Amino acid sequence: MIAAFTQTTRLLILVLLAISLVACGFHLRGQVDLPAQLKVITLTSDSGSEDFDRSLRIALARAGVTIINEADATEATYNLKVNAISSSDTELARNSANDVSQIQRRLTSHYFIRQTDGKAVYGPRTISTTRTLTNQDAEESAKLTYNQTQMKNMSEDLADKLVYDLGYAPL
């Protein structure tokens, strides 16, 4: 009886430990702890991508950041400045007709945090994301739709990486 109790107790403890680890990991996934100074900011984006700008605003809101107009900013309000997004493609594969069938696209941008007087206090920092795009030898309409969807996903990834990186700002 004591041996069975000990084995049952061990199994119960192991199950509870496993459940608590899984639950803890799920709870923490995707959460970013930003410095208190970045909870209210102004945003200046020269990204050139409406999808990225929208994704960045959503990601910042999820992280608890309020974006205000520059007219409402105080001297303690920081400005998040995002520079233009650049894109580069690397050819990965060709089909039997020698048409490009697969490319690797990389989106890169730089950002920094600055004071109201324009002095940078963090950055410039580089963010980038890469994705392999297939179906590049499909019909133009199918290729265009596919690439637009992938670019939207890449914009979301880039915005999430920027917000994640803000969590390391030494403010």
KOLKOLDREN-320620 format. One record per atom (N, C-alpha, C): x, y, z; atom name; residue in one letter; residue number from 0. Coordinates in steps of 0.2 Angstrom, whole numbers. Each point is the difference from the previous one (the first is absolute). Layout:
BEGIN
> X; Y; Z; CA; A; NUM .
...
***
This chain:
BEGIN
> 4; -6; 0; N; M; 0 .
> -4; 6; 0; CA; M; 0 .
> 4; 6; 0; C; M; 0 .
> 6; 0; 4; N; I; 1 .
> 4; 6; 0; CA; I; 1 .
> 4; 1; -6; C; I; 1 .
> 2; -5; -3; N; A; 2 .
> 3; 0; -7; CA; A; 2 .
> -4; 3; -5; C; A; 2 .
> -7; -2; 0; N; A; 3 .
> -4; 2; -5; CA; A; 3 .
> -2; 8; 1; C; A; 3 .
> 0; 2; 7; N; F; 4 .
> -2; 7; 1; CA; F; 4 .
> 6; 4; -2; C; F; 4 .
> 6; -2; 1; N; T; 5 .
> 6; 3; -2; CA; T; 5 .
> 1; 1; -8; C; T; 5 .
> -2; -5; -3; N; Q; 6 .
> 0; 0; -7; CA; Q; 6 .
> -5; 5; -3; C; Q; 6 .
> -6; -1; 3; N; T; 7 .
> -6; 5; -2; CA; T; 7 .
> 2; 7; 2; C; T; 7 .
> 3; 1; 5; N; T; 8 .
> 2; 7; 2; CA; T; 8 .
> 5; 3; -5; C; T; 8 .
> 5; -4; -1; N; R; 9 .
> 5; 2; -5; CA; R; 9 .
> -3; 2; -7; C; R; 9 .
> -5; -5; -2; N; L; 10 .
> -3; 2; -7; CA; L; 10 .
> -4; 6; 1; C; L; 10 .
> -3; 1; 5; N; L; 11 .
> -4; 6; 1; CA; L; 11 .
> 4; 7; 0; C; L; 11 .
> 6; -1; 4; N; I; 12 .
> 4; 6; 0; CA; I; 12 .
> 3; 1; -7; C; I; 12 .
> 2; -5; -4; N; L; 13 .
> 3; 1; -6; CA; L; 13 .
> -6; 3; -5; C; L; 13 .
> -6; -2; 0; N; V; 14 .
> -5; 3; -4; CA; V; 14 .
> -1; 7; 2; C; V; 14 .
> -1; 2; 6; N; L; 15 .
> -1; 7; 2; CA; L; 15 .
> 6; 4; -2; C; L; 15 .
> 6; -2; 1; N; L; 16 .
> 6; 3; -3; CA; L; 16 .
> 0; 2; -7; C; L; 16 .
> -2; -6; -4; N; A; 17 .
> 0; 1; -7; CA; A; 17 .
> -6; 5; -2; C; A; 17 .
> -6; 0; 3; N; I; 18 .
> -5; 4; -2; CA; I; 18 .
> 2; 7; 2; C; I; 18 .
> 3; 1; 6; N; S; 19 .
> 2; 7; 2; CA; S; 19 .
> 5; 3; -5; C; S; 19 .
> 5; -4; -3; N; L; 20 .
> 4; 3; -4; CA; L; 20 .
> -3; 2; -7; C; L; 20 .
> -4; -5; -2; N; V; 21 .
> -4; 2; -7; CA; V; 21 .
> -4; 6; 1; C; V; 21 .
> -4; 0; 5; N; A; 22 .
> -4; 6; 1; CA; A; 22 .
> 4; 7; 1; C; A; 22 .
> 5; -1; 3; N; C; 23 .
> 5; 6; 1; CA; C; 23 .
> 2; 3; -6; C; C; 23 .
> 3; -5; -4; N; G; 24 .
> 3; 2; -7; CA; G; 24 .
> -6; 3; -5; C; G; 24 .
> -6; -3; 1; N; F; 25 .
> -5; 2; -5; CA; F; 25 .
> -2; 7; 2; C; F; 25 .
> 0; 2; 7; N; H; 26 .
> -2; 6; 2; CA; H; 26 .
> 5; 6; -1; C; H; 26 .
> 6; -2; 0; N; L; 27 .
> 5; 5; -2; CA; L; 27 .
> 2; 1; -7; C; L; 27 .
> -3; -4; -4; N; R; 28 .
> 2; 0; -7; CA; R; 28 .
> -3; 7; -3; C; R; 28 .
> 4; 3; -4; N; G; 29 .
> -2; 6; -3; CA; G; 29 .
> -1; 7; 4; C; G; 29 .
> 1; -1; 6; N; Q; 30 .
> 0; 6; 4; CA; Q; 30 .
> 7; 4; 1; C; Q; 30 .
> -1; 6; -1; N; V; 31 .
> 6; 4; 0; CA; V; 31 .
> 0; 5; 6; C; V; 31 .
> 5; 0; 4; N; D; 32 .
> 0; 5; 6; CA; D; 32 .
> 5; 6; -2; C; D; 32 .
> -4; 5; -2; N; L; 33 .
> 4; 6; -2; CA; L; 33 .
> 1; 5; 6; C; L; 33 .
> 6; 4; -1; N; P; 34 .
> 1; 5; 6; CA; P; 34 .
> -6; 5; 0; C; P; 34 .
> -1; 2; 6; N; A; 35 .
> -5; 4; 2; CA; A; 35 .
> 0; 7; -4; C; A; 35 .
> 6; 2; -2; N; Q; 36 .
> 1; 6; -4; CA; Q; 36 .
> -3; 0; -7; C; Q; 36 .
> -1; -7; -2; N; L; 37 .
> -3; -1; -7; CA; L; 37 .
> -7; -1; 0; C; L; 37 .
> -4; 0; 5; N; K; 38 .
> -7; -1; 1; CA; K; 38 .
> -4; 5; -4; C; K; 38 .
> 3; 6; 0; N; V; 39 .
> -3; 6; -4; CA; V; 39 .
> 5; 3; -5; C; V; 39 .
> -1; -1; -6; N; I; 40 .
> 5; 3; -5; CA; I; 40 .
> -3; 3; -6; C; I; 40 .
> 4; 4; -4; N; T; 41 .
> -3; 2; -6; CA; T; 41 .
> 4; -5; -5; C; T; 41 .
> -3; 0; -6; N; L; 42 .
> 2; -5; -5; CA; L; 42 .
> 1; 4; -7; C; L; 42 .
> 6; 0; -3; N; T; 43 .
> 2; 2; -6; CA; T; 43 .
> 2; -5; -5; C; T; 43 .
> -4; -2; -5; N; S; 44 .
> 2; -6; -4; CA; S; 44 .
> 1; 2; -7; C; S; 44 .
> 6; -1; -3; N; D; 45 .
> 1; 1; -7; CA; D; 45 .
> 1; -6; -3; C; D; 45 .
> -3; -6; 2; N; S; 46 .
> 1; -6; -2; CA; S; 46 .
> -2; -1; -7; C; S; 46 .
> -5; 3; -3; N; G; 47 .
> -2; 0; -7; CA; G; 47 .
> -5; -6; -1; C; G; 47 .
> -2; -3; 6; N; S; 48 .
> -5; -6; 0; CA; S; 48 .
> -6; 1; 4; C; S; 48 .
> -6; 1; -2; N; E; 49 .
> -6; 1; 4; CA; E; 49 .
> -1; -7; 4; C; E; 49 .
> 2; -6; -3; N; D; 50 .
> -1; -6; 4; CA; D; 50 .
> 4; 0; 6; C; D; 50 .
> 6; 2; -1; N; F; 51 .
> 5; 0; 6; CA; F; 51 .
> -2; 5; 5; C; F; 51 .
> -2; 6; -2; N; D; 52 .
> -2; 6; 5; CA; D; 52 .
> -6; -3; 4; C; D; 52 .
> -5; -3; -4; N; R; 53 .
> -6; -2; 4; CA; R; 53 .
> 2; -6; 5; C; R; 53 .
> 4; -5; -3; N; S; 54 .
> 3; -5; 5; CA; S; 54 .
> 3; 2; 6; C; S; 54 .
> 4; 6; -1; N; L; 55 .
> 4; 3; 5; CA; L; 55 .
> -4; 3; 5; C; L; 55 .
> -5; 3; -2; N; R; 56 .
> -5; 3; 5; CA; R; 56 .
> -4; -5; 4; C; R; 56 .
> -2; -5; -3; N; I; 57 .
> -3; -6; 3; CA; I; 57 .
> 5; -3; 5; C; I; 57 .
> 6; -2; -2; N; A; 58 .
> 5; -3; 4; CA; A; 58 .
> 1; 5; 7; C; A; 58 .
> 1; 6; -2; N; L; 59 .
> 1; 5; 6; CA; L; 59 .
> -6; 0; 5; C; L; 59 .
> -6; 0; -3; N; A; 60 .
> -6; 0; 4; CA; A; 60 .
> 0; -6; 5; C; A; 60 .
> 2; -6; -3; N; R; 61 .
> 0; -7; 3; CA; R; 61 .
> 5; 1; 6; C; R; 61 .
> 5; 3; -1; N; A; 62 .
> 5; 1; 5; CA; A; 62 .
> -1; 5; 5; C; A; 62 .
> -6; 3; 0; N; G; 63 .
> -2; 5; 5; CA; G; 63 .
> 3; 7; -2; C; G; 63 .
> 1; 2; -6; N; V; 64 .
> 3; 6; -2; CA; V; 64 .
> -5; 5; -3; C; V; 64 .
> -1; 6; 3; N; T; 65 .
> -4; 5; -3; CA; T; 65 .
> 3; 5; -5; C; T; 65 .
> -2; 0; -6; N; I; 66 .
> 3; 5; -4; CA; I; 66 .
> -4; 6; 0; C; I; 66 .
> 4; 6; 1; N; I; 67 .
> -4; 6; 0; CA; I; 67 .
> 3; 5; -6; C; I; 67 .
> -3; 5; -1; N; N; 68 .
> 2; 5; -5; CA; N; 68 .
> 6; 4; 3; C; N; 68 .
> 4; 3; -5; N; E; 69 .
> 6; 4; 3; CA; E; 69 .
> -2; 6; 3; C; E; 69 .
> -6; 3; -1; N; A; 70 .
> -2; 6; 3; CA; A; 70 .
> -2; -1; 7; C; A; 70 .
> -2; -7; 2; N; D; 71 .
> -1; -1; 7; CA; D; 71 .
> 6; -3; 4; C; D; 71 .
> 5; 0; -3; N; A; 72 .
> 6; -3; 3; CA; A; 72 .
> 3; 5; 5; C; A; 72 .
> 3; -3; 5; N; T; 73 .
> 4; 4; 5; CA; T; 73 .
> 8; -1; -1; C; T; 73 .
> 4; 3; 4; N; E; 74 .
> 7; -1; -1; CA; E; 74 .
> 2; -7; 2; C; E; 74 .
> -4; -3; 4; N; A; 75 .
> 2; -7; 2; CA; A; 75 .
> -3; -5; -5; C; A; 75 .
> -4; 2; -5; N; T; 76 .
> -2; -5; -5; CA; T; 76 .
> 5; -1; -5; C; T; 76 .
> 1; -7; -1; N; Y; 77 .
> 5; -2; -5; CA; Y; 77 .
> -4; -1; -7; C; Y; 77 .
> 4; 1; -5; N; N; 78 .
> -2; -1; -7; CA; N; 78 .
> 3; -7; -3; C; N; 78 .
> -4; -4; -3; N; L; 79 .
> 2; -6; -3; CA; L; 79 .
> 0; 2; -8; C; L; 79 .
> 6; 0; -2; N; K; 80 .
> 1; 2; -7; CA; K; 80 .
> 2; -6; -4; C; K; 80 .
> -4; -2; -5; N; V; 81 .
> 2; -6; -5; CA; V; 81 .
> 2; 3; -7; C; V; 81 .
> 5; -3; -2; N; N; 82 .
> 3; 2; -7; CA; N; 82 .
> -3; -4; -5; C; N; 82 .
> 1; 1; -6; N; A; 83 .
> -3; -4; -6; CA; A; 83 .
> 2; -7; 0; C; A; 83 .
> -5; -4; -2; N; I; 84 .
> 2; -7; 0; CA; I; 84 .
> 3; -2; -7; C; I; 84 .
> 5; -3; 0; N; S; 85 .
> 3; -2; -6; CA; S; 85 .
> -1; -8; -1; C; S; 85 .
> 0; -2; -7; N; S; 86 .
> -2; -7; -1; CA; S; 86 .
> 5; -2; -5; C; S; 86 .
> 3; -6; 1; N; S; 87 .
> 4; -3; -4; CA; S; 87 .
> -2; -8; -2; C; S; 87 .
> 1; -2; -6; N; D; 88 .
> -2; -7; -2; CA; D; 88 .
> 6; -3; -2; C; D; 88 .
> 1; -7; 2; N; T; 89 .
> 5; -4; -2; CA; T; 89 .
> -4; -6; -4; C; T; 89 .
> 3; -1; -6; N; E; 90 .
> -3; -6; -4; CA; E; 90 .
> 2; -7; 3; C; E; 90 .
> -5; -4; 2; N; L; 91 .
> 2; -6; 3; CA; L; 91 .
> -1; -6; -5; C; L; 91 .
> -5; 0; -5; N; A; 92 .
> -1; -6; -4; CA; A; 92 .
> -3; 3; -7; C; A; 92 .
> 1; -5; -5; N; R; 93 .
> -3; 2; -6; CA; R; 93 .
> -3; -7; -2; C; R; 93 .
> -6; 1; -5; N; N; 94 .
> -3; -6; -2; CA; N; 94 .
> 3; -3; -7; C; N; 94 .
> -3; -5; -3; N; S; 95 .
> 3; -2; -6; CA; S; 95 .
> 0; 4; -6; C; S; 95 .
> -4; 5; 0; N; A; 96 .
> 0; 6; -5; CA; A; 96 .
> 5; 5; 2; C; A; 96 .
> 4; 0; 5; N; N; 97 .
> 5; 5; 2; CA; N; 97 .
> -4; 6; 3; C; N; 97 .
> -6; -1; 2; N; D; 98 .
> -3; 6; 3; CA; D; 98 .
> 1; -1; 8; C; D; 98 .
> 1; 6; 3; N; V; 99 .
> 0; 0; 7; CA; V; 99 .
> -6; -3; 4; C; V; 99 .
> 1; -5; 4; N; S; 100 .
> -6; -3; 3; CA; S; 100 .
> 0; 1; 8; C; S; 100 .
> 6; 3; 3; N; Q; 101 .
> 0; 0; 7; CA; Q; 101 .
> 6; 6; 1; C; Q; 101 .
> -2; 5; 5; N; I; 102 .
> 4; 5; 2; CA; I; 102 .
> 0; 0; 7; C; I; 102 .
> 5; 3; 3; N; Q; 103 .
> 0; 2; 7; CA; Q; 103 .
> 0; 7; 1; C; Q; 103 .
> -5; 3; 3; N; R; 104 .
> -1; 7; 1; CA; R; 104 .
> 2; 2; 7; C; R; 104 .
> 4; 6; 0; N; R; 105 .
> 2; 2; 7; CA; R; 105 .
> -2; 8; 0; C; R; 105 .
> -4; 1; 6; N; L; 106 .
> -2; 7; 1; CA; L; 106 .
> 4; 2; 6; C; L; 106 .
> 3; 6; -1; N; T; 107 .
> 4; 3; 5; CA; T; 107 .
> -1; 8; 1; C; T; 107 .
> 0; 2; 7; N; S; 108 .
> -1; 7; 1; CA; S; 108 .
> 4; 1; 6; C; S; 108 .
> 1; 7; 2; N; H; 109 .
> 3; 2; 5; CA; H; 109 .
> -4; 5; 4; C; H; 109 .
> 0; 0; 7; N; Y; 110 .
> -4; 4; 4; CA; Y; 110 .
> 4; 3; 6; C; Y; 110 .
> -2; 5; 3; N; F; 111 .
> 3; 2; 6; CA; F; 111 .
> -5; 4; 4; C; F; 111 .
> 2; 1; 6; N; I; 112 .
> -5; 4; 5; CA; I; 112 .
> 4; 6; 1; C; I; 112 .
> -4; 6; 0; N; R; 113 .
> 3; 6; 1; CA; R; 113 .
> -4; 4; 4; C; R; 113 .
> 3; 5; 3; N; Q; 114 .
> -3; 5; 5; CA; Q; 114 .
> -4; 5; -5; C; Q; 114 .
> -3; 5; 3; N; T; 115 .
> -4; 5; -3; CA; T; 115 .
> 4; 4; -4; C; T; 115 .
> 7; 1; 2; N; D; 116 .
> 4; 5; -3; CA; D; 116 .
> 4; -4; -6; C; D; 116 .
> -2; -6; -1; N; G; 117 .
> 3; -4; -6; CA; G; 117 .
> 6; -4; 2; C; G; 117 .
> 3; 1; 6; N; K; 118 .
> 6; -4; 2; CA; K; 118 .
> -2; -7; 1; C; K; 118 .
> 4; -5; -3; N; A; 119 .
> -2; -7; 0; CA; A; 119 .
> 3; -3; 7; C; A; 119 .
> -5; -3; 3; N; V; 120 .
> 2; -3; 7; CA; V; 120 .
> 1; -8; -1; C; V; 120 .
> -2; -3; -5; N; Y; 121 .
> 0; -7; -1; CA; Y; 121 .
> 0; -1; -8; C; Y; 121 .
> 5; -3; -2; N; G; 122 .
> 1; -2; -7; CA; G; 122 .
> 5; 4; -4; C; G; 122 .
> 0; 0; -6; N; P; 123 .
> -4; -4; -4; CA; P; 123 .
> 1; -8; 0; C; P; 123 .
> -6; -3; 0; N; R; 124 .
> -1; -7; 0; CA; R; 124 .
> -2; -3; -6; C; R; 124 .
> 2; -6; -2; N; T; 125 .
> -2; -3; -6; CA; T; 125 .
> -5; -6; 1; C; T; 125 .
> -5; 0; -3; N; I; 126 .
> -5; -6; 0; CA; I; 126 .
> 0; -2; -7; C; I; 126 .
> -1; -7; 0; N; S; 127 .
> -1; -3; -7; CA; S; 127 .
> -4; -7; 1; C; S; 127 .
> -3; -2; -6; N; T; 128 .
> -3; -6; 0; CA; T; 128 .
> 1; -3; -7; C; T; 128 .
> 0; -6; -1; N; T; 129 .
> 1; -4; -6; CA; T; 129 .
> -5; -5; -1; C; T; 129 .
> -2; -1; -6; N; R; 130 .
> -5; -5; -2; CA; R; 130 .
> 1; -3; -7; C; R; 130 .
> -1; -6; -1; N; T; 131 .
> 1; -3; -6; CA; T; 131 .
> -7; 0; -4; C; T; 131 .
> 0; 3; -6; N; L; 132 .
> -6; 1; -4; CA; L; 132 .
> 1; -6; -5; C; L; 132 .
> -5; -4; -1; N; T; 133 .
> -1; -5; -5; CA; T; 133 .
> -5; 3; -5; C; T; 133 .
> -2; -4; -5; N; N; 134 .
> -5; 1; -5; CA; N; 134 .
> 2; 6; -4; C; N; 134 .
> 6; 2; -1; N; Q; 135 .
> 2; 6; -4; CA; Q; 135 .
> 0; -1; -7; C; Q; 135 .
> -1; -7; -2; N; D; 136 .
> -1; -1; -7; CA; D; 136 .
> -8; -1; -2; C; D; 136 .
> -4; 1; 5; N; A; 137 .
> -7; -1; -1; CA; A; 137 .
> -3; 6; -5; C; A; 137 .
> -7; 0; -1; N; E; 138 .
> -3; 5; -4; CA; E; 138 .
> 1; 7; 4; C; E; 138 .
> 0; 5; -4; N; E; 139 .
> 2; 7; 3; CA; E; 139 .
> -5; 2; 6; C; E; 139 .
> -6; -2; -1; N; S; 140 .
> -6; 2; 5; CA; S; 140 .
> 1; -4; 6; C; S; 140 .
> 2; -7; -1; N; A; 141 .
> 1; -4; 6; CA; A; 141 .
> 6; 2; 4; C; A; 141 .
> 5; 1; -4; N; K; 142 .
> 7; 3; 3; CA; K; 142 .
> -1; 6; 4; C; K; 142 .
> -4; 5; -3; N; L; 143 .
> -1; 6; 3; CA; L; 143 .
> -3; 0; 7; C; L; 143 .
> -6; -4; 0; N; T; 144 .
> -4; -1; 6; CA; T; 144 .
> 4; -4; 5; C; T; 144 .
> 4; -5; -2; N; Y; 145 .
> 4; -4; 5; CA; Y; 145 .
> 6; 5; 3; C; Y; 145 .
> 3; 4; -4; N; N; 146 .
> 5; 4; 2; CA; N; 146 .
> -3; 6; 5; C; N; 146 .
> -5; 2; -2; N; Q; 147 .
> -3; 5; 4; CA; Q; 147 .
> -2; -2; 7; C; Q; 147 .
> -3; -6; 0; N; T; 148 .
> -1; -4; 7; CA; T; 148 .
> 6; -1; 4; C; T; 148 .
> 5; -2; -3; N; Q; 149 .
> 7; -1; 3; CA; Q; 149 .
> 3; 6; 2; C; Q; 149 .
> -1; 5; -3; N; M; 150 .
> 3; 7; 2; CA; M; 150 .
> -4; 3; 6; C; M; 150 .
> -6; -2; 0; N; K; 151 .
> -4; 3; 6; CA; K; 151 .
> 2; -4; 6; C; K; 151 .
> 1; -7; -1; N; N; 152 .
> 3; -4; 6; CA; N; 152 .
> 7; 2; 2; C; N; 152 .
> 4; 2; -5; N; M; 153 .
> 7; 2; 2; CA; M; 153 .
> 0; 7; 3; C; M; 153 .
> -5; 4; -2; N; S; 154 .
> -1; 7; 4; CA; S; 154 .
> -2; -1; 7; C; S; 154 .
> -4; -5; 1; N; E; 155 .
> -2; -2; 7; CA; E; 155 .
> 6; -3; 4; C; E; 155 .
> 4; -4; -3; N; D; 156 .
> 6; -3; 3; CA; D; 156 .
> 4; 6; 2; C; D; 156 .
> 2; 4; -5; N; L; 157 .
> 4; 6; 1; CA; L; 157 .
> -2; 4; 6; C; L; 157 .
> -7; 2; 0; N; A; 158 .
> -2; 4; 6; CA; A; 158 .
> 0; -3; 7; C; A; 158 .
> -1; -7; 0; N; D; 159 .
> 1; -4; 6; CA; D; 159 .
> 7; 0; 2; C; D; 159 .
> 5; 0; -4; N; K; 160 .
> 7; 0; 1; CA; K; 160 .
> 2; 7; 3; C; K; 160 .
> -3; 5; -3; N; L; 161 .
> 2; 7; 3; CA; L; 161 .
> -3; 0; 7; C; L; 161 .
> -6; -2; 1; N; V; 162 .
> -3; 1; 7; CA; V; 162 .
> 4; -4; 5; C; V; 162 .
> 2; -7; -2; N; Y; 163 .
> 4; -4; 4; CA; Y; 163 .
> 7; 3; 2; C; Y; 163 .
> 3; 3; -5; N; D; 164 .
> 6; 3; 1; CA; D; 164 .
> 0; 7; 4; C; D; 164 .
> -6; 3; 0; N; L; 165 .
> -1; 6; 5; CA; L; 165 .
> 1; -3; 7; C; L; 165 .
> -2; -6; 2; N; G; 166 .
> 0; -2; 6; CA; G; 166 .
> 7; 0; 3; C; G; 166 .
> 5; 0; -4; N; Y; 167 .
> 7; 1; 2; CA; Y; 167 .
> 3; 7; 1; C; Y; 167 .
> -4; 5; -2; N; A; 168 .
> 2; 7; 0; CA; A; 168 .
> 2; 2; 8; C; A; 168 .
> 7; 2; 0; N; P; 169 .
> 2; 2; 7; CA; P; 169 .
> -2; 7; 2; C; P; 169 .
> -6; 1; 1; N; L; 170 .
> -3; 6; 2; CA; L; 170 .
> -1; 1; 7; C; L; 170 .
***
